[in-house]
Amino acid sequence: MAKKIIVAVLLLLVFGFVGCVLYIRQNPLAVFTRIERSTLAKAQFQKKRASSTTGDLVYWEKGTGPVLIFVHGAGDQAGTWSKVAPAFANSYRVIVPDLAGHGESDPNSGPISIGDEVKGLEALFGSLKIDKAILVGNSMGAWVSVLYAYQHPDSVERLVLVNGGPYAVNASYNLMPANREEARTVMSSLQDPGSPAIPNFVLDDIVRRSHAGPIGRLVQASQEQFTLDGKLAGMKTPADILWGQADKMLGEQYAERLQSELVAPRLTLLPRCGHLPQRECPIAFTAKLSEILQEKPPQLKTSKPVLGAPSAGAQH
């Protein structure tokens, strides 16, 4: 009898293990997301909710002091900062939101616009009574952060733009790949060549989720009205540009354009890091971001008068 019980228990363990392996292979992105969010919880970040015009906005919070908000990119969620955010919670009040339509934040269906993402930040500032904050945005999160600062300049102390910005992009990469090879091409553009290759079963999950997930829902809505091409000259918010140098989707030329058009910029390159340096090289990213935040913000550009040119006060 005892032997039968032992055999039954062993069989249950085997079936349970096989079931877990199959689930992970079929849903690797969901499992990875759970691990990241669990890491935030283990670091004693508290998961909370705020009301916004699009429904509940979920965010994670820890620490006291100046407000530091990490803003994730398209198709991502708060957990992308799980290896970075805890390092700053001793010096800052760190807030890590799921943007509208991402992670656990509403809405759960329908198109999403960049305007919805900005409204989510507005709700967060209002609900938490934040007067001023530092915004660190990656990819689309950098776009949302710049747009928020553009609309609410008195609420943003400084920006850190990580492989993203508010310009229209004619992407040569399909963000909603139709098959494994297209997914491989997209992911290769985001990573440093020396980083580990992404397994096929993960690529397959990317194909499955890209169309129905937040990226597909963002594509359903026109975002053109939210770009700021040619409009940054009037924005005085100091901005550090912290750029994964191996990013082939938004190359170094994009970062240099930001540097040339922003009025108070500073460019810092992260070698051997791609589009998501907070995931791909979190140690180097955290060290450099800490260094940047300890420095004074970038200063407004000063233009030297050209010999023979009329003074600024001259009339034509």
C-alpha positions in Angstrom: 0.0 0.0 0.0 2.8 2.4 1.0 4.6 1.6 -2.3 1.5 2.5 -4.3 1.2 5.8 -2.5 4.8 6.6 -3.2 4.4 5.7 -6.9 1.2 7.8 -7.1 3.0 10.8 -5.5 6.0 10.4 -7.8 3.6 10.3 -10.8 1.9 13.4 -9.7 5.2 15.2 -9.3 6.3 14.1 -12.8 3.0 15.1 -14.3 3.1 18.4 -12.4 6.7 19.1 -13.6 5.8 18.2 -17.2 2.8 20.4 -17.0 4.9 23.3 -15.7 7.4 22.9 -18.5 4.7 22.8 -21.2 3.1 25.9 -19.7 6.4 27.8 -19.7 7.1 26.8 -23.3 3.7 27.8 -24.4 3.5 31.0 -22.4 7.1 32.2 -21.8 6.3 35.9 -22.0 3.5 35.6 -19.3 5.9 33.6 -17.1 8.7 36.2 -17.6 6.3 39.0 -16.7 5.2 37.3 -13.5 8.8 36.8 -12.5 9.6 40.5 -13.1 6.6 41.7 -11.1 7.4 39.2 -8.3 10.9 40.8 -8.2 9.3 44.2 -7.6 7.2 42.7 -4.8 10.2 41.0 -3.2 12.0 44.3 -3.2 9.1 45.6 -1.1 7.4 47.7 -3.7 3.8 48.1 -3.0 1.3 47.6 -5.8 -1.4 50.3 -5.8 -4.2 51.7 -8.0 -5.1 55.2 -9.1 -8.2 56.2 -11.1 -7.8 57.7 -14.6 -10.0 58.6 -17.5 -9.3 55.1 -19.0 -10.0 53.2 -15.8 -7.7 51.9 -13.1 -4.0 52.6 -13.4 -1.8 50.1 -11.6 1.5 51.3 -10.2 4.3 50.2 -7.8 5.8 52.5 -5.2 8.6 52.5 -2.7 10.7 55.0 -0.9 10.6 58.7 0.1 12.2 61.8 -1.2 12.2 63.4 -4.7 9.8 61.6 -7.0 11.4 59.4 -9.6 9.0 57.8 -12.1 10.0 55.0 -14.5 7.9 54.8 -17.7 8.0 51.6 -19.8 7.7 51.2 -23.5 5.1 49.8 -25.9 3.9 46.3 -25.2 5.9 46.3 -21.9 4.9 46.7 -18.3 6.2 48.0 -14.9 8.3 44.8 -14.4 10.8 45.9 -17.1 12.4 48.1 -14.4 12.5 45.3 -11.7 16.3 45.0 -11.9 16.8 48.8 -11.8 14.1 50.5 -9.7 15.1 49.0 -6.3 18.5 50.6 -6.4 16.9 54.1 -6.2 14.3 53.5 -3.5 16.7 54.6 -0.7 17.1 58.1 -2.2 13.9 58.7 -4.1 10.1 58.1 -3.9 10.2 55.6 -6.8 7.0 55.1 -8.8 6.7 52.5 -11.5 3.3 52.5 -13.4 1.7 50.1 -15.9 0.8 52.6 -18.6 -2.8 52.6 -19.9 -3.7 49.3 -21.6 -0.5 47.6 -20.4 0.2 45.3 -17.6 -2.7 45.4 -15.2 -3.9 48.9 -16.1 -7.2 49.6 -17.9 -8.5 49.6 -20.6 -8.4 45.9 -21.3 -9.5 46.1 -25.0 -9.8 48.5 -27.9 -7.3 50.9 -29.4 -4.8 52.8 -27.2 -3.4 56.2 -28.1 -0.3 58.0 -26.8 -2.7 60.6 -25.5 -4.2 57.9 -23.3 -0.8 57.2 -21.9 -0.2 60.8 -21.1 -3.6 61.0 -19.4 -2.6 58.1 -17.2 0.5 60.0 -16.1 -1.7 63.1 -15.4 -4.0 60.9 -13.3 -0.9 59.6 -11.4 0.4 63.1 -10.7 -3.0 64.2 -9.5 -3.9 61.2 -7.5 -0.6 61.1 -5.6 -0.4 65.0 -5.4 3.0 65.1 -7.1 4.2 68.6 -7.7 7.4 67.8 -9.5 9.1 64.6 -10.7 12.0 63.1 -12.6 10.7 61.0 -15.5 12.9 58.1 -16.9 11.2 56.8 -20.0 12.3 53.9 -22.3 11.2 53.6 -25.9 7.6 54.7 -26.1 7.9 55.7 -22.5 10.4 58.3 -23.5 7.9 59.6 -26.0 5.2 59.8 -23.4 7.6 61.5 -20.9 8.6 64.2 -23.4 5.0 64.8 -24.3 4.0 65.1 -20.7 6.9 67.5 -20.0 5.9 69.5 -23.1 2.3 69.8 -21.8 3.2 70.2 -18.1 6.6 71.9 -18.0 6.3 73.0 -14.3 5.7 69.4 -13.2 8.8 67.8 -14.6 12.2 68.5 -13.0 14.2 66.7 -15.6 14.0 63.9 -18.2 16.0 60.8 -18.8 15.2 59.5 -22.3 16.3 55.8 -22.9 16.2 54.8 -26.5 13.1 56.7 -27.4 11.6 60.0 -28.2 8.7 61.9 -29.7 9.6 61.8 -33.4 7.7 60.0 -36.1 9.6 56.9 -37.3 9.4 55.1 -40.6 10.2 51.7 -39.0 11.8 49.2 -41.3 11.0 46.5 -38.7 7.6 44.9 -38.3 6.6 45.2 -34.7 3.8 42.7 -35.3 5.8 39.8 -36.8 3.8 37.2 -38.8 6.2 34.4 -38.2 9.2 33.2 -36.3 11.8 34.6 -38.7 10.2 38.1 -38.7 10.2 37.9 -34.9 13.9 37.0 -34.9 14.7 39.9 -37.2 12.8 42.3 -34.9 14.5 41.0 -31.7 17.9 41.1 -33.3 17.4 44.8 -34.0 16.8 45.4 -30.3 19.8 43.5 -28.9 23.5 43.7 -28.9 25.0 41.0 -31.1 26.8 39.6 -28.1 23.6 39.0 -26.1 22.2 35.5 -25.9 19.9 34.5 -28.8 16.2 34.3 -28.0 14.8 30.7 -28.1 12.4 29.7 -30.8 9.5 29.0 -28.4 9.8 32.6 -27.1 9.8 34.0 -30.7 6.7 32.0 -31.4 5.0 33.5 -28.3 6.0 37.0 -29.5 4.2 36.3 -32.8 1.1 35.1 -30.9 0.9 38.1 -28.5 2.1 41.0 -30.7 -1.2 41.4 -32.6 -3.7 41.0 -29.8 -1.5 42.8 -27.2 -0.8 46.4 -26.4 1.4 46.9 -29.5 -1.4 45.8 -31.8 -3.9 48.0 -30.0 -1.5 51.0 -30.3 -1.3 50.3 -34.1 -5.1 50.5 -34.3 -5.0 54.2 -33.3 -3.4 57.1 -35.2 -0.5 58.5 -33.2 0.6 61.1 -35.7 -1.0 64.0 -33.7 1.2 63.2 -30.7 4.6 63.5 -32.4 6.8 66.6 -31.7 8.9 66.8 -34.8 10.2 70.4 -35.1 8.5 71.4 -31.8 11.2 70.9 -29.2 12.9 74.2 -29.4 10.4 75.8 -26.9 10.7 73.0 -24.3 13.1 74.0 -21.6 13.1 70.8 -19.5 16.6 69.5 -19.1 17.0 66.1 -20.7 19.6 63.4 -20.4 19.7 61.0 -23.3 20.9 57.6 -22.1 21.2 55.4 -25.1 21.9 51.7 -25.7 24.4 52.1 -28.5 23.7 48.7 -30.1 20.0 49.6 -30.7 19.4 49.2 -34.5 15.7 50.0 -34.4 16.3 53.5 -33.2 19.9 54.0 -34.0 22.4 56.5 -32.7 21.3 59.0 -35.3 18.0 59.3 -33.5 19.8 60.1 -30.2 22.0 62.7 -32.0 18.9 64.3 -33.4 17.4 64.6 -29.9 20.7 66.1 -28.7 20.7 68.7 -31.5 17.0 69.7 -31.2 16.5 69.7 -27.4 17.6 73.0 -25.7 19.1 71.4 -22.6 20.4 67.9 -23.6 23.3 65.6 -22.6 24.0 62.4 -24.5 25.5 59.3 -22.7 26.0 56.1 -24.7 25.8 52.6 -23.2 28.1 50.3 -25.3 27.0 46.7 -25.9 23.4 47.6 -24.8 20.4 47.6 -27.1 16.9 49.1 -27.1 16.0 47.8 -23.6 19.2 48.4 -21.5 17.3 48.1 -18.3 16.8 44.5 -19.1 19.8 43.7 -21.3 22.5 45.3 -19.1 20.8 46.4 -15.9 24.0 46.7 -13.8 25.7 49.1 -16.3 22.4 50.9 -16.8 21.8 51.4 -13.1 25.3 52.7 -12.5 25.1 55.2 -15.3 21.6 56.4 -14.4 22.7 56.8 -10.8 25.7 58.8 -12.0 23.5 61.0 -14.2 21.0 61.8 -11.4 23.8 62.8 -9.0 25.1 65.3 -11.5 23.5 68.7 -12.1 20.9 68.6 -15.0 22.1 69.6 -18.4 22.3 73.3 -18.9 20.5 75.3 -21.6 22.5 75.6 -24.8 24.3 78.9 -25.4 24.8 80.0 -28.9 28.0 82.0 -29.8 27.4 85.1 -31.9 28.7 84.7 -35.5 31.2 87.4 -36.6 29.3 90.0 -38.6 25.9 88.7 -37.7 23.3 91.1 -36.4 22.7 91.1 -32.6 19.6 89.3 -31.2 17.9 92.7 -30.7 18.5 93.9 -34.2 15.4 94.6 -36.3 15.0 93.4 -39.9 
